[in-house]
């Protein structure tokens, strides 16, 4: 019981730190650097290397903090993050069966597309008088920046995880010599 409570408190504190870093620090950076979506990267990394339950709890906590800090309607980030985790889990289980760098990068790219389209659609649905989000050049530019950051971080995080754990080490089958 005590160990589980410590894990829950650590998860809440970690999620709070990530959300605050995203909102207060990364959001203030200019152009390309400000498009690093740390929240989404942490969620997909957690889903890829841990489990769905942890990723969903993390999505709820991160979404709560982002919703509390933003001026959009409350629940936007919780909805987008939870649906993104669910869609990413579906892709991970049904299409990307191995745990390779390519799977991790594809998962990050797919999650970035899904998250941005969900957020854009929900924001547009909340205030339809605004121009359609797919027609805005800024939407596509931010999406390209987030995809570039996703690829860079995927390379770094995957190699870091391979260096730390033996679970992801690639192996080659040895050829048997026939004498």
PAMARLO-278749 format. One record per atom (N, C-alpha, C): y, x, z; atom name; residue number from 1. Coordinates in steps of 0.001 Angstrom, whole numbers, plus 500000, padded with zeros to 6 digits. Example, Ala and Ser with C-alpha at 12.3 -4.5 7.8 and 13.67 -1.06 7.14 Angstrom:
+--------+--------+--------+------+-----+
:     py :     px :     pz : atom :  nr :
+--------+--------+--------+------+-----+
: 494310 : 513190 : 507800 :    N :   1 :
: 495500 : 512300 : 507800 :   CA :   1 :
: 496700 : 513200 : 507800 :    C :   1 :
: 497750 : 512850 : 507080 :    N :   2 :
: 498940 : 513670 : 507140 :   CA :   2 :
: 500030 : 512900 : 507870 :    C :   2 :
+--------+--------+--------+------+-----+
This chain:
+--------+--------+--------+------+-----+
:     py :     px :     pz : atom :  nr :
+--------+--------+--------+------+-----+
: 498807 : 500813 : 500000 :    N :   1 :
: 500000 : 500000 : 500000 :   CA :   1 :
: 501260 : 500858 : 500000 :    C :   1 :
: 501285 : 501890 : 500836 :    N :   2 :
: 502443 : 502762 : 500931 :   CA :   2 :
: 502691 : 503538 : 499658 :    C :   2 :
: 501615 : 503990 : 499022 :    N :   3 :
: 501751 : 504755 : 497780 :   CA :   3 :
: 502290 : 503870 : 496660 :    C :   3 :
: 501811 : 502648 : 496591 :    N :   4 :
: 502256 : 501704 : 495563 :   CA :   4 :
: 503734 : 501360 : 495748 :    C :   4 :
: 504163 : 501205 : 496994 :    N :   5 :
: 505561 : 500916 : 497281 :   CA :   5 :
: 506457 : 502071 : 496859 :    C :   5 :
: 506014 : 503282 : 497097 :    N :   6 :
: 506775 : 504462 : 496683 :   CA :   6 :
: 506877 : 504515 : 495160 :    C :   6 :
: 505801 : 504172 : 494445 :    N :   7 :
: 505833 : 504152 : 492984 :   CA :   7 :
: 506812 : 503108 : 492463 :    C :   7 :
: 506833 : 501939 : 493085 :    N :   8 :
: 507742 : 500875 : 492658 :   CA :   8 :
: 509195 : 501283 : 492892 :    C :   8 :
: 509473 : 501851 : 494045 :    N :   9 :
: 510833 : 502298 : 494353 :   CA :   9 :
: 511250 : 503416 : 493396 :    C :   9 :
: 510344 : 504338 : 493101 :    N :  10 :
: 510648 : 505420 : 492163 :   CA :  10 :
: 510929 : 504870 : 490764 :    C :  10 :
: 510158 : 503862 : 490346 :    N :  11 :
: 510379 : 503245 : 489032 :   CA :  11 :
: 511745 : 502566 : 488970 :    C :  11 :
: 512117 : 501875 : 490026 :    N :  12 :
: 513421 : 501200 : 490072 :   CA :  12 :
: 514558 : 502215 : 490050 :    C :  12 :
: 514425 : 503270 : 490819 :    N :  13 :
: 515469 : 504305 : 490842 :   CA :  13 :
: 515572 : 505029 : 489507 :    C :  13 :
: 514420 : 505333 : 488899 :    N :  14 :
: 514417 : 505989 : 487598 :   CA :  14 :
: 515066 : 505096 : 486546 :    C :  14 :
: 514708 : 503812 : 486515 :    N :  15 :
: 515280 : 502879 : 485550 :   CA :  15 :
: 516782 : 502730 : 485757 :    C :  15 :
: 517203 : 502694 : 486997 :    N :  16 :
: 518630 : 502589 : 487301 :   CA :  16 :
: 519375 : 503809 : 486784 :    C :  16 :
: 518830 : 504986 : 487015 :    N :  17 :
: 519451 : 506219 : 486538 :   CA :  17 :
: 519543 : 506235 : 485014 :    C :  17 :
: 518465 : 505860 : 484330 :    N :  18 :
: 518462 : 505853 : 482864 :   CA :  18 :
: 519486 : 504859 : 482324 :    C :  18 :
: 519540 : 503660 : 482893 :    N :  19 :
: 520497 : 502650 : 482431 :   CA :  19 :
: 521933 : 503117 : 482660 :    C :  19 :
: 522200 : 503703 : 483798 :    N :  20 :
: 523552 : 504184 : 484080 :   CA :  20 :
: 523923 : 505349 : 483161 :    C :  20 :
: 522981 : 506250 : 482903 :    N :  21 :
: 523245 : 507342 : 481954 :   CA :  21 :
: 523565 : 506793 : 480574 :    C :  21 :
: 522792 : 505802 : 480144 :    N :  22 :
: 523010 : 505201 : 478829 :   CA :  22 :
: 524386 : 504537 : 478757 :    C :  22 :
: 524711 : 503775 : 479754 :    N :  23 :
: 525939 : 502993 : 479704 :   CA :  23 :
: 527193 : 503832 : 479950 :    C :  23 :
: 527165 : 504659 : 480975 :    N :  24 :
: 528374 : 505367 : 481376 :   CA :  24 :
: 528556 : 506720 : 480696 :    C :  24 :
: 527488 : 507422 : 480402 :    N :  25 :
: 527618 : 508763 : 479837 :   CA :  25 :
: 527429 : 508763 : 478323 :    C :  25 :
: 526273 : 508348 : 477863 :    N :  26 :
: 525962 : 508421 : 476440 :   CA :  26 :
: 526845 : 507467 : 475640 :    C :  26 :
: 527134 : 506316 : 476187 :    N :  27 :
: 527996 : 505360 : 475497 :   CA :  27 :
: 529409 : 505868 : 475277 :    C :  27 :
: 529830 : 506852 : 476036 :    N :  28 :
: 531181 : 507402 : 475901 :   CA :  28 :
: 531248 : 508557 : 474910 :    C :  28 :
: 530112 : 509042 : 474458 :    N :  29 :
: 530113 : 510148 : 473503 :   CA :  29 :
: 530556 : 509667 : 472130 :    C :  29 :
: 531106 : 510557 : 471317 :    N :  30 :
: 531591 : 510139 : 470001 :   CA :  30 :
: 530448 : 509947 : 468996 :    C :  30 :
: 530683 : 509094 : 468045 :    N :  31 :
: 529886 : 508788 : 466856 :   CA :  31 :
: 528388 : 509060 : 466972 :    C :  31 :
: 527896 : 510106 : 466327 :    N :  32 :
: 526464 : 510401 : 466250 :   CA :  32 :
: 525851 : 510596 : 467632 :    C :  32 :
: 526520 : 511306 : 468493 :    N :  33 :
: 525980 : 511605 : 469817 :   CA :  33 :
: 525905 : 510357 : 470696 :    C :  33 :
: 526819 : 509444 : 470503 :    N :  34 :
: 526841 : 508219 : 471283 :   CA :  34 :
: 525774 : 507214 : 470868 :    C :  34 :
: 525049 : 507489 : 469800 :    N :  35 :
: 524016 : 506575 : 469323 :   CA :  35 :
: 522626 : 506908 : 469852 :    C :  35 :
: 522538 : 507888 : 470726 :    N :  36 :
: 521264 : 508181 : 471370 :   CA :  36 :
: 520898 : 507000 : 472251 :    C :  36 :
: 519801 : 506326 : 471954 :    N :  37 :
: 519369 : 505161 : 472726 :   CA :  37 :
: 518315 : 505630 : 473728 :    C :  37 :
: 518786 : 506166 : 474822 :    N :  38 :
: 517921 : 506722 : 475855 :   CA :  38 :
: 517003 : 505667 : 476447 :    C :  38 :
: 517502 : 504457 : 476604 :    N :  39 :
: 516712 : 503367 : 477175 :   CA :  39 :
: 515487 : 503095 : 476306 :    C :  39 :
: 515695 : 502962 : 475020 :    N :  40 :
: 514585 : 502676 : 474113 :   CA :  40 :
: 513603 : 503847 : 474042 :    C :  40 :
: 514115 : 505052 : 474051 :    N :  41 :
: 513250 : 506227 : 474006 :   CA :  41 :
: 512372 : 506316 : 475256 :    C :  41 :
: 512950 : 506047 : 476405 :    N :  42 :
: 512181 : 506080 : 477656 :   CA :  42 :
: 511116 : 504982 : 477650 :    C :  42 :
: 511467 : 503801 : 477157 :    N :  43 :
: 510504 : 502703 : 477110 :   CA :  43 :
: 509318 : 503011 : 476205 :    C :  43 :
: 509583 : 503521 : 475024 :    N :  44 :
: 508495 : 503801 : 474082 :   CA :  44 :
: 507656 : 504968 : 474577 :    C :  44 :
: 508293 : 505966 : 475173 :    N :  45 :
: 507549 : 507078 : 475758 :   CA :  45 :
: 506630 : 506569 : 476870 :    C :  45 :
: 507147 : 505672 : 477702 :    N :  46 :
: 506343 : 505091 : 478786 :   CA :  46 :
: 505185 : 504277 : 478225 :    C :  46 :
: 505440 : 503479 : 477207 :    N :  47 :
: 504384 : 502668 : 476607 :   CA :  47 :
: 503316 : 503548 : 475958 :    C :  47 :
: 503741 : 504596 : 475282 :    N :  48 :
: 502813 : 505465 : 474553 :   CA :  48 :
: 501936 : 506274 : 475498 :    C :  48 :
: 502509 : 506760 : 476587 :    N :  49 :
: 501779 : 507640 : 477475 :   CA :  49 :
: 501313 : 506981 : 478770 :    C :  49 :
: 501714 : 505739 : 479007 :    N :  50 :
: 501296 : 505054 : 480223 :   CA :  50 :
: 500594 : 503751 : 479847 :    C :  50 :
: 501165 : 502613 : 480240 :    N :  51 :
: 500527 : 501336 : 479912 :   CA :  51 :
: 501577 : 500257 : 479693 :    C :  51 :
: 501119 : 499106 : 479220 :    N :  52 :
: 502011 : 497996 : 478891 :   CA :  52 :
: 502693 : 497433 : 480132 :    C :  52 :
: 501968 : 497308 : 481220 :    N :  53 :
: 502528 : 496737 : 482436 :   CA :  53 :
: 503723 : 497540 : 482942 :    C :  53 :
: 503572 : 498841 : 483003 :    N :  54 :
: 504666 : 499701 : 483460 :   CA :  54 :
: 505852 : 499608 : 482514 :    C :  54 :
: 505575 : 499602 : 481211 :    N :  55 :
: 506654 : 499525 : 480221 :   CA :  55 :
: 507405 : 498197 : 480315 :    C :  55 :
: 506701 : 497100 : 480551 :    N :  56 :
: 507368 : 495803 : 480672 :   CA :  56 :
: 508225 : 495725 : 481942 :    C :  56 :
: 507711 : 496236 : 483052 :    N :  57 :
: 508519 : 496263 : 484274 :   CA :  57 :
: 509760 : 497129 : 484079 :    C :  57 :
: 509565 : 498258 : 483420 :    N :  58 :
: 510689 : 499145 : 483138 :   CA :  58 :
: 511703 : 498454 : 482231 :    C :  58 :
: 511215 : 497704 : 481234 :    N :  59 :
: 512109 : 496966 : 480333 :   CA :  59 :
: 512920 : 495916 : 481088 :    C :  59 :
: 512285 : 495232 : 482016 :    N :  60 :
: 513003 : 494229 : 482804 :   CA :  60 :
: 514089 : 494861 : 483669 :    C :  60 :
: 513767 : 495972 : 484317 :    N :  61 :
: 514748 : 496630 : 485187 :   CA :  61 :
: 515893 : 497213 : 484365 :    C :  61 :
: 515540 : 497903 : 483264 :    N :  62 :
: 516572 : 498469 : 482395 :   CA :  62 :
: 517441 : 497365 : 481795 :    C :  62 :
: 516793 : 496287 : 481343 :    N :  63 :
: 517531 : 495173 : 480770 :   CA :  63 :
: 518464 : 494529 : 481778 :    C :  63 :
: 518002 : 494396 : 483021 :    N :  64 :
: 518853 : 493839 : 484073 :   CA :  64 :
: 520120 : 494665 : 484239 :    C :  64 :
: 519969 : 495990 : 484331 :    N :  65 :
: 521133 : 496838 : 484535 :   CA :  65 :
: 522058 : 496813 : 483331 :    C :  65 :
: 521505 : 496871 : 482122 :    N :  66 :
: 522354 : 496836 : 480931 :   CA :  66 :
: 523062 : 495489 : 480803 :    C :  66 :
: 522358 : 494409 : 481131 :    N :  67 :
: 522992 : 493086 : 481109 :   CA :  67 :
: 524093 : 492977 : 482153 :    C :  67 :
: 523880 : 493562 : 483301 :    N :  68 :
: 524877 : 493513 : 484372 :   CA :  68 :
: 526132 : 494296 : 484010 :    C :  68 :
: 525978 : 495340 : 483229 :    N :  69 :
: 527111 : 496203 : 482904 :   CA :  69 :
: 527826 : 495820 : 481609 :    C :  69 :
: 527186 : 495049 : 480748 :    N :  70 :
: 527779 : 494756 : 479444 :   CA :  70 :
: 528553 : 493443 : 479461 :    C :  70 :
: 529276 : 493193 : 478379 :    N :  71 :
: 530050 : 491966 : 478243 :   CA :  71 :
: 529347 : 490933 : 477372 :    C :  71 :
: 528124 : 491220 : 476944 :    N :  72 :
: 527343 : 490241 : 476195 :   CA :  72 :
: 526742 : 489235 : 477175 :    C :  72 :
: 526135 : 488194 : 476633 :    N :  73 :
: 525550 : 487191 : 477518 :   CA :  73 :
: 524406 : 487809 : 478316 :    C :  73 :
: 524276 : 487336 : 479561 :    N :  74 :
: 523258 : 487893 : 480447 :   CA :  74 :
: 521872 : 487520 : 479934 :    C :  74 :
: 521022 : 488493 : 479799 :    N :  75 :
: 519670 : 488292 : 479310 :   CA :  75 :
: 519440 : 488907 : 477942 :    C :  75 :
: 520510 : 489270 : 477248 :    N :  76 :
: 520380 : 489845 : 475908 :   CA :  76 :
: 519492 : 491082 : 475916 :    C :  76 :
: 519778 : 492018 : 476777 :    N :  77 :
: 519030 : 493263 : 476790 :   CA :  77 :
: 517620 : 493080 : 477339 :    C :  77 :
: 517464 : 492209 : 478317 :    N :  78 :
: 516108 : 491944 : 478836 :   CA :  78 :
: 515233 : 491333 : 477743 :    C :  78 :
: 515771 : 490393 : 476992 :    N :  79 :
: 515023 : 489766 : 475899 :   CA :  79 :
: 514683 : 490792 : 474827 :    C :  79 :
: 515685 : 491535 : 474385 :    N :  80 :
: 515469 : 492522 : 473314 :   CA :  80 :
: 514479 : 493607 : 473725 :    C :  80 :
: 514623 : 494120 : 474924 :    N :  81 :
: 513742 : 495201 : 475366 :   CA :  81 :
: 512309 : 494711 : 475572 :    C :  81 :
: 512140 : 493539 : 476169 :    N :  82 :
: 510780 : 493009 : 476381 :   CA :  82 :
: 510099 : 492659 : 475062 :    C :  82 :
: 510832 : 492051 : 474134 :    N :  83 :
: 510244 : 491749 : 472819 :   CA :  83 :
: 509942 : 493024 : 472032 :    C :  83 :
: 510783 : 494021 : 472179 :    N :  84 :
: 510533 : 495303 : 471511 :   CA :  84 :
: 509286 : 495974 : 472077 :    C :  84 :
: 509123 : 495951 : 473387 :    N :  85 :
: 507924 : 496528 : 474012 :   CA :  85 :
: 506677 : 495762 : 473557 :    C :  85 :
: 506761 : 494436 : 473517 :    N :  86 :
: 505607 : 493631 : 473094 :   CA :  86 :
: 505254 : 493904 : 471633 :    C :  86 :
: 506254 : 493970 : 470768 :    N :  87 :
: 506002 : 494274 : 469359 :   CA :  87 :
: 505467 : 495672 : 469152 :    C :  87 :
: 505972 : 496606 : 469912 :    N :  88 :
: 505506 : 497988 : 469821 :   CA :  88 :
: 504075 : 498109 : 470336 :    C :  88 :
: 503754 : 497390 : 471382 :    N :  89 :
: 502382 : 497396 : 471904 :   CA :  89 :
: 501423 : 496819 : 470861 :    C :  89 :
: 501839 : 495757 : 470180 :    N :  90 :
: 501019 : 495162 : 469127 :   CA :  90 :
: 500752 : 496191 : 468025 :    C :  90 :
: 501792 : 496893 : 467602 :    N :  91 :
: 501625 : 497916 : 466564 :   CA :  91 :
: 500753 : 499066 : 467056 :    C :  91 :
: 500927 : 499453 : 468301 :    N :  92 :
: 500150 : 500560 : 468866 :   CA :  92 :
: 498667 : 500224 : 468924 :    C :  92 :
: 498346 : 499018 : 469311 :    N :  93 :
: 496934 : 498629 : 469448 :   CA :  93 :
: 496279 : 498293 : 468109 :    C :  93 :
: 497022 : 497709 : 467181 :    N :  94 :
: 496407 : 497214 : 465951 :   CA :  94 :
: 496539 : 498143 : 464751 :    C :  94 :
: 497591 : 498931 : 464691 :    N :  95 :
: 497793 : 499760 : 463509 :   CA :  95 :
: 497747 : 501253 : 463801 :    C :  95 :
: 498300 : 501675 : 464885 :    N :  96 :
: 498383 : 503104 : 465204 :   CA :  96 :
: 497353 : 503420 : 466281 :    C :  96 :
: 496154 : 503707 : 465847 :    N :  97 :
: 495062 : 503838 : 466799 :   CA :  97 :
: 494992 : 505198 : 467476 :    C :  97 :
: 495491 : 506241 : 466857 :    N :  98 :
: 495412 : 507545 : 467512 :   CA :  98 :
: 496740 : 507889 : 468177 :    C :  98 :
: 496704 : 508817 : 469071 :    N :  99 :
: 497892 : 509215 : 469832 :   CA :  99 :
: 498393 : 510558 : 469299 :    C :  99 :
: 498946 : 510521 : 468090 :    N : 100 :
: 499424 : 511744 : 467457 :   CA : 100 :
: 500949 : 511724 : 467381 :    C : 100 :
: 501506 : 512835 : 466943 :    N : 101 :
: 502949 : 512927 : 466758 :   CA : 101 :
: 503410 : 511912 : 465727 :    C : 101 :
: 502629 : 511731 : 464670 :    N : 102 :
: 503002 : 510778 : 463631 :   CA : 102 :
: 503011 : 509352 : 464169 :    C : 102 :
: 502040 : 509019 : 464998 :    N : 103 :
: 502008 : 507685 : 465612 :   CA : 103 :
: 503199 : 507484 : 466530 :    C : 103 :
: 503514 : 508502 : 467327 :    N : 104 :
: 504639 : 508408 : 468241 :   CA : 104 :
: 505952 : 508245 : 467472 :    C : 104 :
: 506132 : 509036 : 466419 :    N : 105 :
: 507354 : 508943 : 465611 :   CA : 105 :
: 507438 : 507581 : 464914 :    C : 105 :
: 506319 : 507108 : 464359 :    N : 106 :
: 506314 : 505797 : 463703 :   CA : 106 :
: 506608 : 504688 : 464705 :    C : 106 :
: 506073 : 504819 : 465895 :    N : 107 :
: 506324 : 503831 : 466940 :   CA : 107 :
: 507800 : 503806 : 467324 :    C : 107 :
: 508404 : 504961 : 467472 :    N : 108 :
: 509835 : 505026 : 467790 :   CA : 108 :
: 510685 : 504439 : 466670 :    C : 108 :
: 510329 : 504739 : 465427 :    N : 109 :
: 511098 : 504209 : 464296 :   CA : 109 :
: 510978 : 502688 : 464231 :    C : 109 :
: 509771 : 502186 : 464364 :    N : 110 :
: 509567 : 500739 : 464349 :   CA : 110 :
: 510267 : 500044 : 465498 :    C : 110 :
: 510203 : 500639 : 466680 :    N : 111 :
: 510863 : 500057 : 467851 :   CA : 111 :
: 512379 : 500063 : 467684 :    C : 111 :
: 512912 : 501109 : 467085 :    N : 112 :
: 514356 : 501181 : 466850 :   CA : 112 :
: 514799 : 500089 : 465889 :    C : 112 :
: 514060 : 499909 : 464794 :    N : 113 :
: 514370 : 498820 : 463861 :   CA : 113 :
: 514301 : 497471 : 464567 :    C : 113 :
: 513212 : 497226 : 465258 :    N : 114 :
: 513009 : 495935 : 465906 :   CA : 114 :
: 514095 : 495662 : 466948 :    C : 114 :
: 514387 : 496626 : 467775 :    N : 115 :
: 515397 : 496454 : 468821 :   CA : 115 :
: 516767 : 496147 : 468222 :    C : 115 :
: 517167 : 496913 : 467222 :    N : 116 :
: 518486 : 496710 : 466626 :   CA : 116 :
: 518593 : 495374 : 465904 :    C : 116 :
: 517529 : 494974 : 465197 :    N : 117 :
: 517567 : 493677 : 464516 :   CA : 117 :
: 517571 : 492529 : 465516 :    C : 117 :
: 516794 : 492640 : 466574 :    N : 118 :
: 516802 : 491597 : 467606 :   CA : 118 :
: 518173 : 491496 : 468277 :    C : 118 :
: 518731 : 492626 : 468653 :    N : 119 :
: 520045 : 492623 : 469307 :   CA : 119 :
: 521113 : 492084 : 468364 :    C : 119 :
: 521091 : 492534 : 467119 :    N : 120 :
: 522073 : 492045 : 466149 :   CA : 120 :
: 521950 : 490556 : 465914 :    C : 120 :
: 520728 : 490064 : 465793 :    N : 121 :
: 520509 : 488644 : 465564 :   CA : 121 :
: 520947 : 487807 : 466765 :    C : 121 :
: 520590 : 488235 : 467971 :    N : 122 :
: 520960 : 487472 : 469164 :   CA : 122 :
: 522464 : 487476 : 469414 :    C : 122 :
: 523114 : 488595 : 469146 :    N : 123 :
: 524572 : 488645 : 469297 :   CA : 123 :
: 525228 : 487746 : 468257 :    C : 123 :
: 524712 : 487773 : 467027 :    N : 124 :
: 525252 : 486904 : 465979 :   CA : 124 :
: 525000 : 485435 : 466312 :    C : 124 :
: 523825 : 485115 : 466855 :    N : 125 :
: 523509 : 483730 : 467207 :   CA : 125 :
: 524395 : 483232 : 468342 :    C : 125 :
: 524802 : 484128 : 469223 :    N : 126 :
: 525653 : 483731 : 470345 :   CA : 126 :
: 527086 : 483454 : 469900 :    C : 126 :
: 527529 : 484118 : 468860 :    N : 127 :
: 528885 : 483875 : 468321 :   CA : 127 :
: 528844 : 483905 : 466796 :    C : 127 :
: 528424 : 482797 : 466182 :    N : 128 :
: 528230 : 482744 : 464726 :   CA : 128 :
: 529511 : 482837 : 463918 :    C : 128 :
: 530674 : 482767 : 464541 :    N : 129 :
: 531920 : 482891 : 463790 :   CA : 129 :
: 532129 : 484322 : 463298 :    C : 129 :
: 531450 : 485281 : 463902 :    N : 130 :
: 531562 : 486677 : 463481 :   CA : 130 :
: 530818 : 486878 : 462165 :    C : 130 :
: 531120 : 487950 : 461463 :    N : 131 :
: 530429 : 488218 : 460197 :   CA : 131 :
: 528978 : 488589 : 460481 :    C : 131 :
: 528122 : 488315 : 459512 :    N : 132 :
: 526691 : 488543 : 459677 :   CA : 132 :
: 526428 : 490030 : 459867 :    C : 132 :
: 525614 : 490374 : 460846 :    N : 133 :
: 525431 : 491774 : 461244 :   CA : 133 :
: 524804 : 492633 : 460156 :    C : 133 :
: 523951 : 492064 : 459298 :    N : 134 :
: 523331 : 492858 : 458238 :   CA : 134 :
: 524314 : 493232 : 457134 :    C : 134 :
: 525435 : 492521 : 457056 :    N : 135 :
: 526442 : 492808 : 456033 :   CA : 135 :
: 527446 : 493859 : 456498 :    C : 135 :
: 527340 : 494311 : 457719 :    N : 136 :
: 528292 : 495280 : 458247 :   CA : 136 :
: 527769 : 496702 : 458068 :    C : 136 :
: 528603 : 497563 : 457516 :    N : 137 :
: 528209 : 498959 : 457304 :   CA : 137 :
: 527983 : 499682 : 458632 :    C : 137 :
: 528734 : 499303 : 459659 :    N : 138 :
: 528588 : 499938 : 460962 :   CA : 138 :
: 527204 : 499736 : 461551 :    C : 138 :
: 526618 : 498564 : 461331 :    N : 139 :
: 525263 : 498299 : 461826 :   CA : 139 :
: 524270 : 499284 : 461223 :    C : 139 :
: 524361 : 499477 : 459925 :    N : 140 :
: 523418 : 500362 : 459230 :   CA : 140 :
: 523648 : 501825 : 459600 :    C : 140 :
: 524911 : 502210 : 459762 :    N : 141 :
: 525216 : 503580 : 460162 :   CA : 141 :
: 524672 : 503876 : 461563 :    C : 141 :
: 524876 : 502955 : 462488 :    N : 142 :
: 524352 : 503137 : 463845 :   CA : 142 :
: 522824 : 503164 : 463841 :    C : 142 :
: 522216 : 502363 : 462988 :    N : 143 :
: 520759 : 502353 : 462884 :   CA : 143 :
: 520242 : 503688 : 462367 :    C : 143 :
: 520884 : 504246 : 461369 :    N : 144 :
: 520475 : 505553 : 460831 :   CA : 144 :
: 520641 : 506639 : 461892 :    C : 144 :
: 521741 : 506588 : 462632 :    N : 145 :
: 521950 : 507567 : 463704 :   CA : 145 :
: 520867 : 507449 : 464772 :    C : 145 :
: 520528 : 506228 : 465155 :    N : 146 :
: 519491 : 506036 : 466170 :   CA : 146 :
: 518128 : 506485 : 465659 :    C : 146 :
: 517856 : 506275 : 464380 :    N : 147 :
: 516593 : 506751 : 463814 :   CA : 147 :
: 516525 : 508269 : 463810 :    C : 147 :
: 517639 : 508916 : 463479 :    N : 148 :
: 517679 : 510386 : 463497 :   CA : 148 :
: 517458 : 510910 : 464918 :    C : 148 :
: 518128 : 510309 : 465892 :    N : 149 :
: 517917 : 510705 : 467285 :   CA : 149 :
: 516478 : 510452 : 467703 :    C : 149 :
: 515919 : 509341 : 467254 :    N : 150 :
: 514534 : 509019 : 467588 :   CA : 150 :
: 513570 : 510078 : 467082 :    C : 150 :
: 513769 : 510536 : 465848 :    N : 151 :
: 512895 : 511583 : 465304 :   CA : 151 :
: 513034 : 512889 : 466069 :    C : 151 :
: 514258 : 513268 : 466367 :    N : 152 :
: 514479 : 514515 : 467111 :   CA : 152 :
: 513848 : 514464 : 468495 :    C : 152 :
: 514070 : 513370 : 469185 :    N : 153 :
: 513524 : 513233 : 470535 :   CA : 153 :
: 512009 : 513085 : 470500 :    C : 153 :
: 511471 : 512416 : 469473 :    N : 154 :
: 510014 : 512278 : 469342 :   CA : 154 :
: 509364 : 513651 : 469208 :    C : 154 :
: 509940 : 514505 : 468395 :    N : 155 :
: 509400 : 515859 : 468249 :   CA : 155 :
: 509419 : 516598 : 469583 :    C : 155 :
: 510539 : 516531 : 470266 :    N : 156 :
: 510675 : 517250 : 471524 :   CA : 156 :
: 509747 : 516694 : 472605 :    C : 156 :
: 509785 : 515385 : 472812 :    N : 157 :
: 508998 : 514780 : 473887 :   CA : 157 :
: 507499 : 514896 : 473652 :    C : 157 :
: 507083 : 514731 : 472402 :    N : 158 :
: 505654 : 514809 : 472141 :   CA : 158 :
: 505130 : 516213 : 472402 :    C : 158 :
: 505854 : 517217 : 471948 :    N : 159 :
: 505404 : 518593 : 472184 :   CA : 159 :
: 505482 : 518961 : 473662 :    C : 159 :
: 506447 : 518416 : 474359 :    N : 160 :
: 506517 : 518622 : 475801 :   CA : 160 :
: 505307 : 517985 : 476490 :    C : 160 :
: 504961 : 516765 : 476095 :    N : 161 :
: 503815 : 516083 : 476697 :   CA : 161 :
: 502503 : 516793 : 476366 :    C : 161 :
: 502378 : 517303 : 475150 :    N : 162 :
: 501167 : 518044 : 474775 :   CA : 162 :
: 501060 : 519321 : 475593 :    C : 162 :
: 502194 : 519946 : 475863 :    N : 163 :
: 502176 : 521163 : 476677 :   CA : 163 :
: 501824 : 520902 : 478127 :    C : 163 :
: 502145 : 519720 : 478620 :    N : 164 :
: 501900 : 519405 : 480023 :   CA : 164 :
: 500495 : 518864 : 480261 :    C : 164 :
: 500003 : 518027 : 479362 :    N : 165 :
: 498716 : 517373 : 479577 :   CA : 165 :
: 497678 : 517815 : 478556 :    C : 165 :
: 496432 : 517791 : 478961 :    N : 166 :
: 495337 : 518121 : 478054 :   CA : 166 :
: 494865 : 516897 : 477261 :    C : 166 :
: 495326 : 515731 : 477660 :    N : 167 :
: 494873 : 514487 : 477047 :   CA : 167 :
: 495205 : 514432 : 475550 :    C : 167 :
: 496279 : 515059 : 475121 :    N : 168 :
: 496714 : 514951 : 473743 :   CA : 168 :
: 496445 : 516193 : 472910 :    C : 168 :
: 495741 : 517155 : 473444 :    N : 169 :
: 495495 : 518382 : 472702 :   CA : 169 :
: 494603 : 518097 : 471502 :    C : 169 :
: 495030 : 518520 : 470312 :    N : 170 :
: 494188 : 518305 : 469149 :   CA : 170 :
: 492984 : 519238 : 469183 :    C : 170 :
: 491924 : 518796 : 468606 :    N : 171 :
: 490757 : 519650 : 468543 :   CA : 171 :
: 490176 : 519572 : 467137 :    C : 171 :
: 489475 : 520609 : 466747 :    N : 172 :
: 488832 : 520660 : 465450 :   CA : 172 :
: 487333 : 520672 : 465650 :    C : 172 :
: 486661 : 519974 : 464805 :    N : 173 :
: 485194 : 519997 : 464877 :   CA : 173 :
: 484705 : 521294 : 464267 :    C : 173 :
: 483796 : 521924 : 464951 :    N : 174 :
: 483256 : 523167 : 464443 :   CA : 174 :
: 482172 : 522874 : 463414 :    C : 174 :
: 482148 : 523700 : 462386 :    N : 175 :
: 481111 : 523569 : 461395 :   CA : 175 :
: 479838 : 524233 : 461911 :    C : 175 :
: 478741 : 523572 : 461726 :    N : 176 :
: 477477 : 524175 : 462125 :   CA : 176 :
: 476961 : 525003 : 460962 :    C : 176 :
: 476574 : 526194 : 461305 :    N : 177 :
: 476035 : 527094 : 460270 :   CA : 177 :
: 474552 : 526842 : 460136 :    C : 177 :
: 474161 : 526711 : 458927 :    N : 178 :
: 472743 : 526533 : 458657 :   CA : 178 :
: 472208 : 527902 : 458251 :    C : 178 :
: 471254 : 528420 : 459023 :    N : 179 :
: 470683 : 529731 : 458737 :   CA : 179 :
: 469354 : 529631 : 458096 :    C : 179 :
+--------+--------+--------+------+-----+
